[in-house]
Amino acid sequence: MANKTLLVAQREYMENVRTKTFLISIFIVPVLLALSFGISVLLNKFKEVQRYTVLDLGHDQMVAEVERAGRSGDIEALFRLMADAQKSGDPAIAELAELFRDGAPAEPTNEQQTAVLKWLQRQDPKVLARMSGIGASRKYTYVPLSQLQIADGDAAAQRLALNRLVQKGDLFAYFVIGPDPTTSFDGFDYVSNNLTDTGLSEWYERTLGDLVKKHRIAAAGIAPKVAEHIQEELKFPKNQVDETGATSKVEAEQVFDKWAPVGFVYFLWIAIMSIANMLLTSTIEDKSTRVIEVLLSSVSPGQLMAGKIWGIAATGMTIVGTWVGFALLAAWLGPVLLHPESRSMIGFLITALSNTDYLLAFVLYFLGGYMLYAAVLVAIGSVCNTLKEAQNLMQPVMMVLMVPLVAMMFVTQEPNGLVAKFLSFVPLFTPFTMMNRAGGPPATWEYVATSALLLLTIWFAMRAAGKIFRVGVLMTGNPPKLKEILSWLREK
């Protein structure tokens, strides 16, 4: 019996891996993820620089002050890039580093800016290309009113002229600074026809807001150190209790590690449903082409069902293994191919994939979840003659499967809460919820109890699916009614 089941599984596996659909299943998820990430990075590079100007009704040179403060972040970004390149021993970068031995200043002096400009003039274009497009200079360009030839005239005429420029698209937006920012924000305005991209307005508001605070503090005669002390934000350093009972600092990688199960659950859901659907499709195709009648002349219905389930399971493990391989490849190539700002995401990916507990749980819960839903879908496939009929019966199954996805974020935040524990003991949700709780992690007895309950449910589901498969796979015509299917389950 085992040999015949193995032969059916081998046939099922070979039939699947030889198809174009199998190759698509292997590559579609990694390719879509790579494209979604790569295209977003690429599109940002093609994003047009947003031109803006400022109408300052107070005439106190605050515009120039905002520009200096807002662009200081570009210098900081330059130094971060410089620090990364310095590790590779780049002599050009090392030369620039000598100009700022004490680190990146918040507001570089004129001498420092002159030194940087002279340094840039001496460099190879390839070096400069690596440092272009950083900070606010990559996104926003300030255009003085004099360049727009509207520096003179009353405010109303200037605003009318600026409105025309915005309407024609010559300006992305313009800001209006009120007559007395240190007293109130009356007269402040932001004008743009783009209502979705708020990056410029948020950047300028943040920069101008910090400067206004400084001016108001100075006007009130408060000493800078006193003001700094009053405005100091309270931030509790994050710590956790380790296994020894002592407290230790929480690193960013540890936080990500606790959130990593969300990604694993999502891929677990995709893997189980896509591969179980392969079983459903295979069963309906064999039934509609009457291949299944030929197979039943050599094997029993139980052997045929078990062989199909295990054959598709092997196909699924091949696909999942390939996905993991692509993820590891991305983790290896990412730091080389991607922009430095994106490398932290790759670091988090490496952290998740290096957690062997997560990987082991993913494989085990994939097998458990697949076996459970495979029993449901093979039973559905055996009583249907077309995919359209199967889709109607799949709707209740899909509604049930949406529950672990909806609860995914909540369970991650309370991995050992009452809701998480309850869902863990519902066999249809066990694979997803327990994978979701892996960052908790749950107590050992919960792993044992939920796994035992899942295995017991799989056994009952396989027995029930076997009874339905034995009768339904040879039926033709209209699919049986629910009452008829229940009568099959009562048969011994």
Stockholm file with secondary structure:
# STOCKHOLM 1.0

chainA/1-492         MANKTLLVAQREYMENVRTKTFLISIFIVPVLLALSFGISVLLNKFKEVQRYTVLDLGHDQMVAEVERAGRSGDIEALFRLMADAQKSGDPAIAELAELFRDGAPAEPTNEQQTAVLKWLQRQDPKVLARMSGIGASRKYTYVPLSQLQIADGDAAAQRLALNRLVQKGDLFAYFVIGPDPTTSFDGFDYVSNNLTDTGLSEWYERTLGDLVKKHRIAAAGIAPKVAEHIQEELKFPKNQVDETGATSKVEAEQVFDKWAPVGFVYFLWIAIMSIANMLLTSTIEDKSTRVIEVLLSSVSPGQLMAGKIWGIAATGMTIVGTWVGFALLAAWLGPVLLHPESRSMIGFLITALSNTDYLLAFVLYFLGGYMLYAAVLVAIGSVCNTLKEAQNLMQPVMMVLMVPLVAMMFVTQEPNGLVAKFLSFVPLFTPFTMMNRAGGPPATWEYVATSALLLLTIWFAMRAAGKIFRVGVLMTGNPPKLKEILSWLREK
#=GR chainA/1-492 SS CHHHHHHHHHHHHHHHHTSHHHHHHHHHHHHHHHHHHHHHHHHHHHCCCEEEEEEETTCSSHHHHHHHHHHHHHHHHHHHHHHHHHTTTCHHHHHHHGGGTTCCCSSCCHHHHHHHHHHHHHSCHHHHHHHCSCGGGGTEEECCTTTTTCSSSCHHHHHHHHHHHHHHTSCSEEEEECSCTTTCCTTCEEEESCSSCCHHHHHHHHHHHHHHHHHHHHHTTCCHHHHHHHHCCCCCCCEEECTTSCEEECCHHHHHHHHHHHHHHHHHHHHHHHHHHHHHHHHHHHHHTTHHHHHHTTSCHHHHHHHHHHHHHHHHHHHHHHHHHHHHHHHHHHHHHSCGGGHHHHHHHHHHHTCHHHHHHHHHHHHHHHHHHHHHHHHHHHHCSSHHHHHHHHHHHHHHHHHHHHTHHHHHHSTTSHHHHHHHTSTTTHHHHHHHGGGSCCCHHHHHHHHHHHHHHHHHHHHHHHHHHHHHTTCCSSCCCHHHHHHHHHCC
#=GC SS_cons         CHHHHHHHHHHHHHHHHTSHHHHHHHHHHHHHHHHHHHHHHHHHHHCCCEEEEEEETTCSSHHHHHHHHHHHHHHHHHHHHHHHHHTTTCHHHHHHHGGGTTCCCSSCCHHHHHHHHHHHHHSCHHHHHHHCSCGGGGTEEECCTTTTTCSSSCHHHHHHHHHHHHHHTSCSEEEEECSCTTTCCTTCEEEESCSSCCHHHHHHHHHHHHHHHHHHHHHTTCCHHHHHHHHCCCCCCCEEECTTSCEEECCHHHHHHHHHHHHHHHHHHHHHHHHHHHHHHHHHHHHHTTHHHHHHTTSCHHHHHHHHHHHHHHHHHHHHHHHHHHHHHHHHHHHHHSCGGGHHHHHHHHHHHTCHHHHHHHHHHHHHHHHHHHHHHHHHHHHCSSHHHHHHHHHHHHHHHHHHHHTHHHHHHSTTSHHHHHHHTSTTTHHHHHHHGGGSCCCHHHHHHHHHHHHHHHHHHHHHHHHHHHHHTTCCSSCCCHHHHHHHHHCC
//
